[in-house]
Amino acid sequence: MLARCSGAALVGLDAVEVAVEVDITPGLPGVLMVGLADASVQESRERVRSALRNSGLRMPLTRVVVNLAPADVRKEGPAFDLPIALALLLASDQLDHRRLAGVWAAGELGLDGQLRPVRGALALALAAQQAGARALIVPQANGTEAALVEGLTVWPAASLGQVLELLADPARACLPSPVAPEQPAQDLDLADVRGQPHGRRALEIAAAGGHHLLLVGPPGSGKTMLARRLSGLLPPLQRHEALELGQLYSVAGLLGSQGHLPRQRPFRSPHHGCSGPALIGGGPIPRPGDLALAHHGVLFLDELAEFRRDVLNQLRQPLEEGEVWISRTRARLRFPCAVTLVAATNPCPCGWYGDPERTCVCGEGRRQRYWGKLSGPLLDRLDLQVILRRPPVDALGPDRQGGRQPHGRQEGTSSTRGPGAGQASSSGQSGPSPPRTPGLAGAARSSGSSAAPGSTAQVAETVRQARQRMAERNPRGCANSRLSSRDLAECGHFEAEALEIWRGALQQRALSARAGERVLRMARTIADLAGETSVDSQAIAEALTYRSFDRDNLASP
């Protein structure tokens, strides 16, 4: 007798419907598994056999053929245990076929018949909902995760016996109440960063426009502190963003059993010794890497120059397109990765090049080899390139009242112009030229910042208002960093004087066309933070001060 039960196979970020077909024919007892199943699926025959016996059911004592269709899609993982068991019961007349009509199933069976959670339940639920399934049966631990998909009936079960009870009487289904997500404590406050007004201003611009940021400075200058506070400045995830991020986490097995979508934007910080598949994604069965898991959030690459050059170069196209494609012989998979990249590095291997108090022990050749891991096209894609100095001693420690000390002791608001504003001349010069080697010798120009010493909550509100202006003006409500060249020209509203300064700077600094466009996008963000409709020369001048490490300035001392 032939029987069918619907399941699903994970293919990248999505799930593909798989028809589990079981045919019982005369012959010697045994189970033959076909349909491009991997080792974990092949082993399901033993798990299903024991689970049926220990649940008081019988395994057919004849030849059994199990086919997983379509046969050209690779199936992996133990999620097919449950649909195989149900199809076996249907084929051996132990289950009424009308009860299983339109029902999808996924779950791993223990030898005692208990159901164990599987990876990718959210993706499976989305596929079932799109296919018009009557219900989806999942392990109890995956119930709240699958129930996040609206318009789908979910039947969670703890064991194979309970599954049969639900099929006989669906009214017994009881979805566990989702656990309310805890509000994360705001332990990382921007007000804790001392004496770095230029870096704080760059962080605000990066958060508002979604721009990539490079921080260069000696040890202890606050690079990591700044980077870890960026996610707190970003607006909360919207429903569609949380669902997409939750699907990525579900496929990676990171969503957990709490039964709620992520509420905070992710912050991923891979080690500098990680491999390409760990960062970008991949493997024999492709899974998302840290780049995709930071979708709609922050990817922090600390010690950037210590990463392997070939690993860093794999970031170039995904950063530009906001998605990463992984090609295999049988499939080409897509993982979204719209991230804000923050990279931090020392100016040299010893870390003290350009420091006024410590002596660098690295030779020029060693410094050039150190920076040689960073290709020109990669640096071109980093919008904000900021040089940090060690904060002065009087800026450190608590104030006399035991509270937080204002950073840089500056006055003003976060929407006022940052360092370098208004310094551009008609020839396109914007402040002192950046240093020709990656040190800190020219960083003193950042001491005149008017960025406000606000807390994370204060700056986040300014960022929210700027994002609201972008959503009302930009096509598809995208951030300024995602504007195409045409959209930037139509929605940028650049003043004629500002464009003259921009063209002069491009010619003088020999910036690439990509770098030039990124300067315009930054200037548009600076104007949005200031609440201005058009982009004037001051916004262009400030944006130009953040292009400190273009390749031409690193080529020679």
N, C-alpha and C positions, 0 to 999 in steps of 0.2 A: 504494500500500500504506500502511496506517495502522500507526503504532507509537507506543508510550508509554514514558516514563521519568519517574520521580518525582523532584521537587526540592522546594524550600521557599522561601517568601517571608517576610521579616521584617516583622512587624506589631507595632510597639512593642517590648516585651520578649520576645515569643514569636515562633515560626515557624509558618507555616501551610502545610500540604502543597499543592503545586502539581503538577498532572499536565501534563507537557510532551508534547503530542500533535503528531506530524508526519505529514502526509499528502502523498504524492507522486502527482501527477496529470498527465495529458498537458497540454501547453501550453508556452508560451515559458519559457525558463530564468529563474528568479527566485525569491526567497524573500519570502513575505508573512508578517509577524508580527502576530498578533492576541492579544487578551487583556489589555488595559489595561497595556501595557508602556511604560516610560519610555524616554528617549533612550538611556541606557546599555544597556538590553536590546535596543532596536532595532539598535544598532550591533553586536550580537553576530553578526549574519549575516556581516559581513565578517571578524570574528575567526575564526569557525568555518570559513568557506570557506578561509582561508589556512592554518589549523591542520590541516585535513584534508589539503590538498594537500601541505604540508611534512612530514606524517607518513606519506606514502606511501599515502594513502587517496584515494578519489575523491568529489567532490561531484556529486550527481545533476544531470545536464544537462536538467532538466525543471522544471515548476512545483512549488514546495514551499510548503506552508502549515503554519506553526507556530502552534499554539494553546496558550496558557497558561491553564489552568483551575484554579480558578473565575475567570470573566471579570470579576467585580465587585471583586476584590482587586487593588490596585495592585502591580505588580512593578517593582522597581528594583534596580540594581546588576548587576555582571557575573557573579554566581554561577550564572546560568542557562546560561552558555556550555557547560559540560560536559554537563548533561542534554540540551541541544539537539543537541550533536554525537553523543551516544550514540543518541538517538532517530533521527537522520538515518541513522546506520550500520545501525540495526535496520530502518528502513523500506526501505533500499536493498540489503538482504540481504547486508550486509558483517559482520553480527553475529548470532549465534544468539539468538533471543528468550528461550530458557530460561536463558541466562547472566545476563540482566538482570532476571529475575523477582524482585520483592521488594527490589531494590537501589535505594537513593537515591543521588543524586549532586549535588555542588555544587562549583563552581570556576571561576575565570577562565582562559581560554585565551589564551596568547600567539600571535603569528603563526607561531612555529616549533613550536607544539604543546605548549610547556611550560605547566605548571599554576602559577598564581599564587594566593597566599592571598586569602581573602575575609573579610569582616566577619560576625560572628555565628555562627561555626562551632559554638560551644557550644549556642546556642539551636537551631540546625538539628539537632544530634545529639540533643537532648532530644526534639524533635518526632519524629524518626525512631524513637527508642526507644519512645516512647508509641504510635506507629502500628504497632509490631511489625515494623519493617523487618528484612530478612535481613542487610543490611550497608549501610554508608554510605561512599561514595567521596569523599574530600576531597583537596585539595592536600597535599603533603608537609609544608608549613609549618603546616598546620592539624591535622595528625594527632594530636599529643599533646593539643591542646585538645579535640578531639572525643572522644578516648579517656577523658576525665574522666567521661563518662557511663557508669555501670555497666550491664551487660546489653546492650550494643550492640557489634556487630562493626564495626570501622573499618578501611578499606583506604586508607591514604595512598598517593599516587602523585605522581611528579614530572613526568609528561608524559602525553599522550593515548595514546601507544604503550604505556606501562607500565600504563595503565588496562585496555587490551585484554588484556595479559598476565595481569593479576589476574583478569579475568573468565574467562579460559580456565583458569587454575590459581590458585584462591584461596589455596593453600598458600604461594604466593610472597609473600603480604602480610607485611611486616615493619614493625611499629610502632616508631618511634624511641624510645629510652629517654628518659623525661622528665628534664629538667635539675633537679637538686635545688635547691630555693630557698635562697638565701643567708639566713642569719640576720642581720636588720638590726642594725647597731650602735646601741646605746643611747647616742647622743651627746647627746640632750636629756634631761637628768636634772633632776628637780624640785629637787634639792639646789642647783642653780645659781641658783635664783631667790632674790634677797636682799631681806630686810626686808619681806616681804608675807605675814605669817601669815594675815591675813583672806582674802586672795585664794587662798592655798594651801588653806585650809580649804574655801572655796567650790568650788575645783576638785575636791577630794576628794568632796564631796557630789554635784556634777554627774556625776562618773564613776560613783559608786555607784548613783545612782538614775536616770541618764539625763536629768537636768534641764537645761533651757536656761539659759545664763549670759550676763549682760551685765556687762562690765568698763568702768568709766568712770574716767579719770584723765589727768593731764598727760603730755606726751611723756616717754618714758624711765622711766615708773613700773613697767614690767614686764608690761603687758597682753599683748603678743604673746608674750613668753616663757612666760607662764602658759598661754595658749591652745595653743601648739605642744606642750606637754607633756601635754595631756589624753589624747591617743590612747594614749600609753604607759601610762596608768593603767587602761585598759579591758582586760577579759579577752580572751584570744585568740578568734578566730572559731571557731564551731562548724561542723560539716560542712555543714549545711543553709544556714547564713548565708553561708559561703564560696561555695557553689554558686550562691546567688541573686546575690551580689555579682559573681561571675565571669560570670554571664549578662549582667548590666548592662554590665560592662567589655567583654565580647565584642561585644555589640550596638553599643557605642560605638567599637569597634576599638582598645581599650586593653589587651586581655589579653596581647597579644604572642605570641611563639612559644616561650616557655619551657615550656609544657605543665604548669603547676601552678596551682592555685587560689590566690587571695590568702590570705595567712596573717595579715597585720597589718590592723587596722581602718584604713579610709581616712581621710585628712585632706585636705580640699579647702579652698582659700582663693582664691575668685574675686576679681578686681580690682573696686574699687568703681564702675568705669565700665562694668561688664558690662550687657548687655541682659537683658530678661525671659526670652527663650528660652535664653540662655546659662546663666542661673541656675536656672530652673524646668524647662526643657526645651521642645522644640517645633521649629519650622522647617517648611518645606514638606513634608518627610518627617520626622515627629516623631522626635527622638532624645532620650535622657536628658541633662539639664543637670547642673550641679555639685551640685544638691540631691539628685538620685537617685544620682549617682556617689559621694556621701558616705554611702550607705545602710549602716547598722550601724556608722557611724563618726562623725567630727566634721566639721561644716561651720563654718568660721571666716570671719566677715565682719568684716574689719578696716576701720576708718574707717566705721563703720555709718552715721553721719549724712551721709556723702558719697554714699551710694547714692541713686538716684532713688526718690522716694516711691512711685511706682506699681510699681516693681520690688519694693520691700520689702513692700508690701501683698499681693503675690501669694504671700508665704510663709505668710500667716495660716492658711488652711485646710490646706495640706499639713503644717504643723507640728502641727496638732491631730489629723489623721487618720493621719499616717504614710505617706501615699501621695499622688501627684499625678496628676490626670486631665487629659489633653489631648484636647480635642474637635476633630474635623474633620468635614467634610461626610460623608465616607464611613466614618468610624470614630471610636471613642472609646477612647483608649489609656490604660493605667495603668502608672505607674512607681512602685515602692516607694521610700520615702524616710524610713525610721525613723532619724533623725539626732539627734545632740546638737548643738544650735546654740550656738556661742560667738560673741558679738559684742563688739567693742571700739570705743570712741570717745573722743574728747577731750571735755572739758566745754564747750568753746566753740570757735569757729573758730581763735583764736590758741592755744588749749590751756592757758591759765594761769589760768582763773577759779578762785578759791578757793585758789590756791597761796599759802602764807605768805611766800614770798620773791620771787616774780615778780608783776608787775602785769598784770592782764588789760586789753587795749586794746579789747575788744569792748563795745559798748553793750548795754543790756538787750534792746533790740529785735532786735539782730543775734543774740544768744544764743537768743531765743525763735524766730526764723526758723530757726536752725540745728537746734534740737530739734523744730521743727514737721514735719520730714520723718519723724519717728517717730510713727506714729499710736498712739492709746491702746490699741486692740485688739492691736496688735503687742507693745507693752510689757507688756500683760497676760499674754501668753503666755511671757514670759521669767521663769522661776521665780526665779533668783538674780540680784539686781541689786546689784553690789558697787562701792563707791567706793574707789579706790586713791590713795594719796599717794606722792610721791617718797620712796624709802627714804633713811634718814639716811646720812650719809657714812661713819660708822663701821661700817655694815653692808655696805659695798661692798668689793670686792677680796678677795684670798685672805687666809687667816689667817697667822699668823707661821710656821707650819710648812709653808706653801705649799699647803695643802689647801683643802677647801671650808669656808666659815664657816657655822655654823648660822644659820638665818634667824630673825630676831627674837629670837634667843638665849633661846628659851622652852624649858621642860622639860615633859615629859608624853608621852602617847601619842596617836596619830592618832585613837583612838576616844574620847578625852575630849571634853567639850563645847567648842564653839567660842565665838566672841565673842558676848557678850550673853546667855549662858546664865544663867538664874536671875535676870534683871533684870526680869522681868515682874511687875507688881503685879496684884492682884485686879481692878482696873478694866480690864485688858487692855493697859496701857501696857508696851511692851517697849523699854527703853532710850530715849535721846533721839530725838525725832521726826526723820525725814529732812529734809534741806534742801528748801525750797520751790522753789528753782531748781536746775538741773542743774550744780552746782558741787561743790567739795570742802570746803566750809566745815564740814560736819558729819562729816567722815571720821575725826576723831581718836578716835572711840569704838572703832575697830577695833584699837587698839594693845594691848588686853588679851587677845588671843587665846591659847588654850592649845594650838593646833595644833602638832603635833610637827614638828621640822625633819628629816623623813625623806626618804630618797631615793625615786626613782620605784619601785624594787623593793619598798621597805617599804610605801609607800602603796598600790601595786597589790595587794599581798597583803591589806591591810585591805579594799580594794574587792572583791576576790574573795570574801572571807568574807561581806561584806554581801550581795553578789549571790547567794551560795549560800543565805542565809536567805530572800531574796526568792523564789528558785526553789522552795523547799520550802513557802512559805506562800501565795504569790500564785497565782491561777488562771492556767493556761497558763505558769507560771514567768516571767511578764513582770516587767520592772523597775517600780519604784514609780511612775515618771512615766507609765506606760501603764495604770495602774489606772483602771477606770471608776468612776463615783460609787458604784454599788452595791457593787462589789468593795472600794472603799476603806472603805466603812462596815462591811463584813463582816470584812475582814482587817486593818483598821487598828489595832484594840485601843487606842483612845484613852481615857485616864483622864478622869474627870468634871471634875477641876480643870483639866486641860489644855484641855478643850473650852470651859470658862467663859472662860478667858483668850483663847482664839481668837475666841469670839463678841464679847467686849469689844473686841478689836483691830479686828475687821471693822467694828463700828459706829463706833468712834472714827476710823479711817482712811478710812472709806467705801470699803472694798475691794469689788470686784465678786465675784460668786459664783464665777467662774472663778479669780480670784486667791486667794480664800479656800480653794478646793480645792487649789490648788497649794501653799499654805502647809502644808496637812495632809500632802500627799505628801512635801514636803521634810522635815517633822518625822518622818514614818515612816522616811525614809532616814537621818536623823540617829540615830534609835533603833537602826536596823539596824547602823550603823557602831559604835555603842556596845555592840552585842550584847544589847540589851534587848528583851524580848517586847512590852511595852506602851510607848505614847508618853506621856511625862509632860509636866509644865509646862515643864521646862527645854528639852526638844526643841522645843516650840511657841515658846518665847521666842527661841531661837536662829534658828528658821526665819523669824520675823517681822523679825529684824534684816536680812534679805537683801531686803526689799521697800522699797528706797530710792527708786525712781523711778516710783511709780504716777502715773497721769495727773493726779490731783488735785493732786499736789505739784509738777507742772511747769507748771500753768496760769498761775500768777502768781508774781511775785517774793516 
